[in-house]
Amino acid sequence: MKVKKFKGTTMPEVMQVVRKELGGADAVILNSKVIHEGGFLGLFKKRKIEVLAAIDQTQLPKKKSTPLKTTTTQPVEITQKNAKTNQEDVLQEIREMKKWMQKQTNQQTEFSSSFQQVYDKMLQQEIDQEIAYNIIEAIQQRVKQEDLEENQVWSQVLFELKHRLSNKGIFGGEVFDKKFIHLVGPTGVGKTTTIAKLAADCVLNQQKKVAFITTDTYRIAAIEQLKTYSKILDVPIEIAYNLDDYQKAKEKFKDFDYVLVDTAGRNFRDEKYINELGKIVDLNQEVDTFLVLSLTTRSSDLEDIYQRFYNIPIKQLIFTKKDETKTYGPVLNLCLKHNIGVAYITNGQNVPDDIEKVSIEQIAKLVVGDE
């Protein structure tokens, strides 16, 4: 086995040299670390990445040589067979080691101690690995210090998050721009309860004239639930079974300040759902549409859900069930990846109390948490 040390300013640069000299398919990364070289009197040292890589020498290009002449063939055949077996054993060992190293290095970076600790905790918050890496790398390049305390790194993370989120969509549930407000999303995320909270805020705090339209005719309980809220808030309600019913309800409530529309929650993986939704409500004309998502949903599923609703003009996101989780990284992932803001976060079932308008600073602090 051949083991060699490589150096470079970045990991991609080092890996390019490793692939060139040892080959990318069978080379094994044994170790990687940050080093500092050069400088003058201990100052102005340059930061570099040092990688220790290995490869079985049987995989390296061999020089051409003239085969030795032999008088018998049997010993040669046995030697070749044994060599082939040994070679296969070595290759298998390298492959297994490579798989193990890949699993280990997936969570490893070239960050120094306190930065690495913060990076690892960001991954535990289910922040996308690339996003977390870019944030830590940007902080290191900006502060140009390797000996920050962990709480100092978190302060820098908070600053970086607020800066990045400031360029992504609108945050906060201010006064609605349009008369008709649609809430869409998968089943079980709490759209009906959220609509009731929004209506209560409009009626009780803003003294607005509000009406309900529900298209959730799949669940009798959802209709009855919204009817109960309409009685408590003294808000009229109409049920729309199709697009014609919806248009009639819109006409009926044309003089109201806001009309909140509750749509049916379905399996977001069902391709027919979005098409059926479009047949019942008009999502493109004089409406604000909010995508309601649960914070208890896995990050990968949240991404899938967003992609399903990608063709619908979503104004902002609303997240529910804050009281049921302590993991908020997926909120950051969606905002940064899709340039979209968050209007509200709900944290319980109480109407109208358990809902809060969201600011950029609140999102950043949720992600950083107690750190």
LINVENNOR-V751564 format. One record per pair of residues at least 12 apart in sequence whose C-alpha atoms are under 10 Angstrom apart, sorted by the first residue. I is the first residue (numbers start at 0). J is the second residue. D is the distance in whole Angstrom. If there is no record, write none. Layout:
[[I,J,D] [I,J,D]]
This chain:
[[0,53,7] [0,54,6] [0,55,4] [0,56,5] [0,57,8] [0,58,9] [0,89,9] [0,93,10] [1,21,9] [1,26,10] [1,52,8] [1,53,5] [1,54,5] [1,55,6] [1,56,6] [1,57,9] [1,58,10] [1,59,9] [2,21,10] [2,26,10] [2,27,9] [2,28,10] [2,29,9] [2,51,7] [2,52,6] [2,53,4] [2,54,7] [2,55,9] [2,56,9] [3,17,9] [3,20,10] [3,21,9] [3,28,10] [3,29,10] [3,50,8] [3,51,6] [3,52,6] [3,53,6] [3,54,9] [4,17,9] [4,28,10] [4,29,10] [4,30,10] [4,31,10] [4,49,7] [4,50,6] [4,51,5] [4,52,6] [4,53,9] [5,17,7] [5,31,9] [5,48,8] [5,49,6] [5,50,5] [5,51,6] [5,52,8] [6,31,10] [6,32,10] [6,33,10] [6,34,9] [6,47,7] [6,48,6] [6,49,5] [6,50,6] [6,51,9] [7,33,10] [7,34,10] [7,46,9] [7,47,6] [7,48,5] [7,49,7] [7,50,9] [8,33,10] [8,34,10] [8,45,8] [8,46,7] [8,47,5] [8,48,6] [8,49,9] [9,33,10] [9,46,9] [9,47,7] [9,48,6] [9,49,9] [9,109,9] [10,31,9] [10,32,10] [10,33,10] [10,47,9] [10,48,6] [10,49,9] [10,50,8] [10,108,9] [10,109,8] [11,48,10] [12,48,9] [13,47,10] [13,48,7] [13,49,8] [13,50,7] [14,28,9] [14,50,8] [14,52,10] [17,50,9] [17,51,9] [17,52,7] [17,53,9] [20,59,9] [21,52,8] [21,53,8] [21,54,7] [21,55,9] [21,56,9] [21,58,8] [21,59,7] [21,60,10] [22,54,9] [22,58,9] [22,59,8] [23,54,10] [24,54,10] [24,58,10] [24,94,9] [24,97,10] [25,53,9] [25,54,6] [25,55,8] [25,58,8] [25,59,10] [25,90,8] [25,93,7] [25,94,7] [25,97,8] [26,52,7] [26,53,6] [26,54,5] [26,55,8] [26,58,9] [26,93,8] [26,94,9] [26,97,8] [27,51,9] [27,52,5] [27,53,5] [27,54,6] [27,55,9] [27,93,7] [27,94,8] [27,95,10] [27,96,7] [27,97,5] [27,98,9] [27,99,10] [27,100,8] [27,101,9] [28,50,7] [28,51,6] [28,52,4] [28,53,7] [28,54,9] [28,96,9] [28,97,7] [28,100,7] [28,101,8] [28,104,9] [29,50,8] [29,51,5] [29,52,5] [29,53,7] [29,96,9] [29,97,9] [29,100,7] [29,101,10] [29,104,10] [30,49,8] [30,50,6] [30,51,5] [30,52,7] [30,53,10] [30,100,9] [30,104,9] [31,48,7] [31,49,6] [31,50,4] [31,51,6] [31,52,9] [31,104,9] [31,107,9] [31,108,8] [31,109,7] [32,47,9] [32,48,6] [32,49,5] [32,50,7] [32,51,9] [32,107,10] [32,108,8] [32,109,6] [32,110,8] [32,111,9] [33,46,7] [33,47,6] [33,48,5] [33,49,6] [33,50,9] [33,108,9] [33,109,5] [33,110,7] [33,111,7] [34,46,6] [34,47,5] [34,48,6] [34,49,7] [34,109,9] [34,111,10] [35,47,6] [35,48,9] [35,49,10] [47,109,9] [48,108,10] [48,109,7] [48,110,10] [49,109,9] [53,93,9] [53,97,10] [54,89,10] [54,90,9] [54,93,8] [55,86,9] [55,89,7] [55,90,7] [55,92,10] [55,93,8] [56,86,10] [57,86,7] [57,89,9] [57,90,9] [58,86,10] [58,90,9] [105,128,9] [106,118,9] [106,119,7] [106,122,9] [106,128,8] [107,119,9] [108,132,8] [108,136,10] [109,136,10] [110,132,9] [110,135,8] [110,136,8] [110,139,9] [110,145,9] [111,139,9] [111,144,10] [111,145,6] [111,146,8] [111,147,10] [112,145,8] [112,146,8] [112,147,9] [112,148,9] [112,149,9] [113,145,8] [113,146,7] [113,147,7] [113,148,6] [113,149,5] [113,150,9] [113,151,9] [113,152,7] [113,153,10] [114,135,7] [114,136,9] [114,138,9] [114,139,8] [114,145,8] [114,146,9] [114,147,8] [114,148,9] [114,149,7] [114,151,10] [114,152,7] [114,153,9] [115,132,10] [115,135,9] [115,149,9] [115,152,10] [116,149,7] [116,152,10] [117,131,9] [117,135,8] [117,149,7] [117,150,9] [117,152,7] [117,153,7] [117,156,9] [117,367,10] [117,370,9] [118,131,6] [118,132,7] [118,134,9] [118,135,7] [118,136,10] [118,152,10] [118,153,10] [118,156,10] [119,131,9] [119,132,10] [120,367,9] [120,370,10] [121,135,10] [121,156,10] [121,327,10] [121,328,8] [121,366,8] [121,367,8] [122,328,8] [123,326,8] [123,328,8] [124,325,8] [124,326,5] [124,327,6] [124,328,5] [124,329,8] [124,366,7] [124,367,9] [124,368,10] [125,297,9] [125,298,7] [125,299,10] [125,326,7] [125,327,7] [125,328,5] [125,329,6] [125,330,10] [125,331,9] [125,332,9] [125,366,10] [126,298,9] [126,326,9] [126,327,8] [126,328,4] [126,329,6] [126,330,9] [126,331,7] [126,332,6] [126,333,10] [126,366,9] [127,298,9] [127,299,10] [127,328,8] [127,329,8] [127,331,9] [127,332,6] [127,333,10] [127,336,10] [128,332,10] [129,332,10] [130,331,9] [130,332,8] [130,335,8] [130,336,9] [131,156,10] [131,328,10] [131,332,10] [134,155,9] [134,156,7] [134,159,7] [134,160,8] [134,163,9] [135,152,9] [135,153,10] [135,155,9] [135,156,7] [135,159,9] [137,155,10] [137,156,10] [137,159,8] [138,152,8] [138,155,7] [138,156,7] [138,158,10] [138,159,8] [139,152,9] [139,155,9] [141,155,10] [142,155,9] [149,370,9] [150,370,7] [151,370,10] [152,370,10] [153,367,7] [153,368,10] [153,369,10] [153,370,7] [154,367,9] [154,370,9] [156,363,9] [156,364,10] [156,366,10] [156,367,8] [157,360,8] [157,362,10] [157,363,6] [157,364,7] [157,365,10] [157,366,9] [157,367,7] [157,368,10] [157,370,10] [158,360,9] [158,363,8] [158,364,10] [159,363,9] [160,331,9] [160,335,10] [160,359,9] [160,360,8] [160,362,9] [160,363,6] [160,364,9] [160,366,9] [160,367,9] [161,358,10] [161,359,6] [161,360,6] [161,361,9] [161,362,8] [161,363,6] [161,364,9] [162,359,9] [162,360,10] [162,363,10] [163,331,10] [163,334,10] [163,335,8] [163,359,10] [163,363,10] [164,331,8] [164,334,7] [164,335,7] [164,338,8] [164,339,9] [164,340,8] [164,358,10] [164,359,6] [164,360,9] [164,362,9] [164,363,8] [165,335,10] [165,338,10] [165,340,9] [165,358,10] [165,359,7] [165,360,9] [166,334,10] [166,335,9] [166,338,8] [166,339,9] [166,340,10] [167,334,6] [167,335,6] [167,336,9] [167,337,8] [167,338,4] [167,339,6] [167,340,6] [167,341,10] [167,359,10] [168,314,9] [168,315,8] [168,334,8] [168,335,9] [168,337,9] [168,338,5] [168,339,4] [168,340,4] [168,341,8] [169,314,8] [169,315,7] [169,316,10] [169,334,10] [169,338,9] [169,339,7] [169,340,5] [169,341,7] [169,342,8] [169,357,10] [169,358,9] [169,359,9] [170,315,8] [170,316,9] [170,334,10] [170,339,8] [170,340,5] [170,341,5] [170,342,5] [170,343,8] [170,356,8] [170,357,6] [170,358,5] [170,359,6] [170,360,10] [170,361,10] [170,362,9] [171,315,9] [171,316,10] [171,317,10] [171,340,8] [171,341,6] [171,342,4] [171,343,6] [171,344,10] [171,355,9] [171,356,5] [171,357,4] [171,358,5] [171,359,8] [171,361,10] [172,197,10] [172,315,9] [172,316,10] [172,317,9] [172,341,8] [172,342,4] [172,343,6] [172,344,10] [172,355,8] [172,356,5] [172,357,7] [172,358,9] [173,342,8] [173,343,10] [173,356,8] [173,357,10] [174,201,9] [174,205,9] [175,201,10] [175,256,10] [175,257,8] [175,286,10] [175,287,8] [176,257,10] [176,285,9] [176,286,8] [176,287,7] [177,256,9] [177,257,8] [177,258,9] [177,284,10] [177,285,6] [177,286,6] [177,287,6] [177,288,10] [178,209,10] [178,249,10] [178,252,10] [178,253,8] [178,254,9] [178,255,8] [178,256,6] [178,257,5] [178,258,6] [178,259,8] [178,285,7] [178,286,7] [178,287,8] [179,210,10] [179,211,10] [179,212,10] [179,249,8] [179,252,10] [179,253,9] [179,255,10] [179,256,9] [179,257,6] [179,258,5] [179,259,6] [179,260,7] [179,282,10] [179,284,9] [179,285,7] [179,286,5] [179,287,6] [179,288,8] [180,194,9] [180,211,10] [180,212,10] [180,257,7] [180,258,6] [180,259,5] [180,260,6] [180,261,9] [180,282,10] [180,285,9] [180,286,6] [180,287,5] [180,288,6] [180,289,8] [181,194,9] [181,212,9] [181,213,10] [181,258,8] [181,259,6] [181,260,5] [181,261,6] [181,262,7] [181,280,9] [181,281,10] [181,282,8] [181,286,7] [181,287,6] [181,288,5] [181,289,6] [181,290,9] [181,313,10] [182,194,8] [182,259,8] [182,260,6] [182,261,6] [182,262,6] [182,263,9] [182,264,10] [182,287,9] [182,288,6] [182,289,5] [182,290,6] [182,291,7] [182,313,10] [182,316,10] [182,317,9] [183,260,9] [183,261,7] [183,262,6] [183,263,8] [183,264,7] [183,265,10] [183,273,10] [183,276,9] [183,288,7] [183,289,6] [183,290,5] [183,291,6] [183,292,9] [183,308,9] [183,311,10] [183,313,9] [183,316,10] [183,317,10] [184,261,10] [184,262,8] [184,263,8] [184,264,6] [184,265,8] [184,266,9] [184,267,8] [184,273,10] [184,289,8] [184,290,5] [184,291,5] [184,292,6] [184,293,9] [184,304,8] [184,305,9] [184,307,10] [184,308,8] [184,316,10] [184,317,10] [185,262,10] [185,263,8] [185,264,5] [185,265,5] [185,266,6] [185,267,5] [185,268,9] [185,272,10] [185,290,9] [185,291,8] [185,292,7] [185,293,9] [185,304,8] [186,262,10] [186,263,7] [186,264,4] [186,265,5] [186,266,6] [186,267,8] [186,291,10] [186,292,10] [186,293,10] [187,264,7] [187,265,9] [187,266,10] [187,292,9] [187,293,8] [188,264,8] [188,291,7] [188,292,6] [188,293,5] [188,294,9] [188,295,9] [188,296,9] [188,318,9] [188,319,7] [188,320,8] [189,264,9] [189,291,8] [189,292,8] [189,293,8] [189,318,9] [189,319,7] [189,320,8] [189,345,9] [189,347,10] [189,348,9] [190,221,10] [190,260,10] [190,261,7] [190,262,8] [190,263,9] [190,264,8] [190,290,9] [190,291,7] [190,292,9] [190,293,10] [190,317,9] [190,318,10] [190,319,9] [191,213,9] [191,215,9] [191,221,7] [191,222,9] [191,224,8] [191,225,7] [191,228,10] [191,260,9] [191,261,6] [191,262,9] [191,263,9] [191,264,10] [192,221,9] [192,224,8] [192,225,8] [192,228,9] [192,261,10] [192,319,10] [192,345,10] [192,347,10] [192,348,7] [192,349,9] [192,350,8] [192,351,9] [193,261,9] [193,291,9] [193,317,9] [193,318,10] [193,319,8] [193,343,9] [193,344,9] [193,345,8] [193,347,10] [193,348,9] [193,349,10] [193,350,8] [193,351,9] [193,353,9] [193,354,8] [194,211,9] [194,225,9] [194,228,10] [194,259,7] [194,260,8] [194,261,7] [194,350,10] [194,351,10] [195,211,9] [195,224,9] [195,225,7] [195,227,10] [195,228,6] [195,229,8] [195,232,9] [195,259,9] [195,261,10] [195,349,10] [195,350,7] [195,351,7] [196,228,9] [196,345,9] [196,348,9] [196,349,8] [196,350,5] [196,351,5] [196,352,7] [196,353,8] [196,354,7] [196,355,10] [197,259,8] [197,343,10] [197,350,9] [197,351,8] [197,354,8] [198,210,8] [198,211,9] [198,228,9] [198,229,9] [198,232,8] [198,234,9] [198,257,9] [198,258,9] [198,259,7] [198,350,10] [198,351,8] [199,228,9] [199,229,10] [199,231,9] [199,232,7] [199,234,10] [199,350,7] [199,351,6] [199,352,9] [200,350,9] [200,351,7] [200,352,9] [200,354,10] [201,256,9] [201,257,8] [202,232,7] [202,233,9] [202,234,9] [202,257,10] [203,232,9] [203,351,9] [206,256,10] [207,255,8] [207,256,6] [207,257,7] [208,233,10] [208,234,8] [208,235,10] [208,252,10] [208,254,9] [208,255,5] [208,256,5] [208,257,7] [208,258,9] [209,229,10] [209,232,9] [209,233,9] [209,234,6] [209,235,8] [209,236,10] [209,252,9] [209,254,10] [209,255,6] [209,256,6] [209,257,5] [209,258,6] [209,259,8] [210,229,8] [210,232,10] [210,233,9] [210,234,5] [210,235,5] [210,236,6] [210,237,8] [210,248,10] [210,249,10] [210,251,10] [210,252,7] [210,253,10] [210,255,7] [210,256,8] [210,257,7] [210,258,5] [210,259,6] [210,260,9] [211,225,8] [211,226,9] [211,228,10] [211,229,8] [211,234,7] [211,235,6] [211,236,4] [211,237,6] [211,238,9] [211,248,9] [211,249,10] [211,252,9] [211,257,9] [211,258,6] [211,259,5] [211,260,6] [211,261,8] [212,225,9] [212,235,9] [212,236,6] [212,237,5] [212,238,6] [212,239,7] [212,244,10] [212,245,8] [212,248,7] [212,249,8] [212,252,9] [212,258,7] [212,259,6] [212,260,5] [212,261,6] [212,262,9] [213,225,8] [213,226,10] [213,236,8] [213,237,6] [213,238,5] [213,239,6] [213,240,9] [213,245,9] [213,248,10] [213,259,8] [213,260,6] [213,261,5] [213,262,6] [213,263,8] [213,280,10] [214,237,9] [214,238,6] [214,239,5] [214,240,6] [214,241,8] [214,242,9] [214,244,9] [214,245,8] [214,260,7] [214,261,6] [214,262,5] [214,263,6] [214,264,10] [214,276,9] [214,279,7] [214,280,8] [215,238,8] [215,239,8] [215,240,8] [215,260,9] [215,261,7] [215,262,5] [215,263,4] [215,264,7] [215,265,10] [216,238,8] [216,239,8] [216,240,7] [216,241,10] [216,262,9] [216,263,7] [217,240,10] [217,262,10] [217,263,7] [217,264,9] [217,265,9] [218,263,8] [218,264,9] [221,261,9] [221,263,9] [222,236,10] [222,237,10] [222,238,8] [222,261,9] [225,261,9] [226,238,10] [228,350,9] [234,258,10] [235,252,9] [235,258,10] [236,248,9] [236,252,10] [236,258,9] [236,259,10] [236,260,10] [237,249,9] [237,251,9] [237,252,9] [237,260,10] [238,260,10] [238,261,10] [239,260,10] [239,262,10] [239,279,7] [239,280,9] [240,278,10] [240,279,7] [240,280,10] [241,275,9] [241,276,9] [241,277,10] [241,278,7] [241,279,5] [241,280,8] [242,276,9] [242,277,8] [242,278,6] [242,279,4] [242,280,6] [242,281,8] [243,278,9] [243,279,8] [243,280,9] [244,279,8] [244,280,9] [245,260,10] [245,278,10] [245,279,7] [245,280,6] [245,281,8] [246,279,9] [246,280,8] [246,281,9] [258,286,10] [259,286,10] [259,287,10] [260,280,9] [260,286,10] [260,288,9] [262,276,8] [262,279,9] [262,280,8] [263,275,10] [263,276,8] [264,276,10] [266,304,10] [267,300,10] [267,303,8] [267,304,6] [267,305,9] [267,306,10] [267,307,7] [267,308,9] [268,300,10] [268,303,8] [268,304,8] [268,307,8] [269,307,9] [270,307,8] [272,307,9] [272,308,10] [273,307,8] [273,308,7] [273,310,9] [273,311,9] [277,311,9] [282,311,7] [282,312,8] [282,313,9] [283,311,8] [283,312,7] [286,312,9] [286,313,10] [286,314,9] [287,312,8] [287,313,7] [287,314,6] [287,315,9] [288,311,8] [288,312,7] [288,313,5] [288,314,6] [288,315,7] [288,316,9] [289,311,10] [289,312,9] [289,313,6] [289,314,6] [289,315,5] [289,316,6] [289,317,7] [289,341,9] [289,342,8] [289,343,10] [290,304,9] [290,305,8] [290,308,8] [290,311,10] [290,312,10] [290,313,6] [290,314,8] [290,315,7] [290,316,5] [290,317,6] [290,318,8] [290,341,10] [290,342,10] [291,305,10] [291,315,9] [291,316,6] [291,317,5] [291,318,6] [291,319,7] [291,341,10] [291,343,9] [291,344,10] [292,304,9] [292,305,9] [292,316,7] [292,317,6] [292,318,5] [292,319,6] [292,320,9] [292,330,10] [292,344,10] [293,317,8] [293,318,5] [293,319,5] [293,320,6] [293,321,8] [293,323,10] [293,324,10] [293,330,10] [293,344,9] [293,345,9] [294,317,10] [294,318,6] [294,319,6] [294,320,6] [294,321,6] [294,322,9] [294,323,8] [294,324,7] [294,325,9] [294,326,8] [294,327,7] [294,328,10] [294,329,8] [294,330,8] [294,344,9] [294,345,10] [294,346,10] [295,318,10] [295,319,8] [295,320,7] [295,321,8] [295,322,10] [295,323,7] [295,324,6] [295,325,9] [295,326,8] [295,327,9] [295,329,10] [296,320,10] [296,324,10] [296,329,9] [297,326,10] [297,329,8] [298,326,10] [298,327,10] [298,328,8] [298,329,5] [298,330,9] [298,332,8] [298,333,9] [299,329,9] [300,329,10] [301,329,8] [301,330,9] [301,332,10] [301,333,8] [302,329,9] [302,332,9] [302,333,7] [302,336,10] [302,337,10] [305,333,8] [305,337,9] [306,337,10] [309,337,10] [313,339,8] [313,340,10] [314,339,8] [314,340,8] [314,341,9] [314,342,9] [315,334,10] [315,338,10] [315,339,6] [315,340,5] [315,341,5] [315,342,6] [315,343,9] [316,330,9] [316,333,9] [316,334,9] [316,339,7] [316,340,6] [316,341,5] [316,342,6] [316,343,7] [316,344,9] [317,330,10] [317,340,9] [317,341,6] [317,342,6] [317,343,5] [317,344,6] [317,345,8] [317,354,10] [317,356,10] [317,357,9] [318,330,8] [318,341,8] [318,342,8] [318,343,6] [318,344,5] [318,345,6] [318,346,9] [318,354,10] [319,343,8] [319,344,6] [319,345,5] [319,346,6] [319,347,8] [319,348,10] [319,353,10] [319,354,9] [320,344,8] [320,345,6] [320,346,5] [320,347,6] [320,348,9] [320,353,10] [320,354,10] [321,344,7] [321,345,6] [321,346,5] [321,347,8] [321,353,10] [321,354,10] [322,345,8] [322,346,5] [322,347,6] [322,348,10] [322,353,10] [323,346,8] [323,347,9] [324,346,10] [325,365,9] [325,366,9] [325,368,9] [326,365,9] [326,366,8] [326,368,9] [327,362,8] [327,363,9] [327,364,10] [327,365,6] [327,366,5] [327,367,9] [327,368,9] [328,362,9] [328,363,10] [328,365,8] [328,366,6] [328,367,9] [329,366,9] [330,362,8] [330,363,10] [330,365,9] [330,366,8] [331,362,7] [331,363,8] [331,365,10] [331,366,8] [334,362,10] [340,357,9] [340,358,9] [340,359,9] [340,362,10] [341,356,9] [341,357,6] [341,358,8] [341,359,9] [341,362,9] [342,355,9] [342,356,6] [342,357,6] [342,358,8] [343,355,6] [343,356,5] [343,357,5] [343,358,9] [344,356,7] [344,357,7] [344,362,10] [345,357,10]]
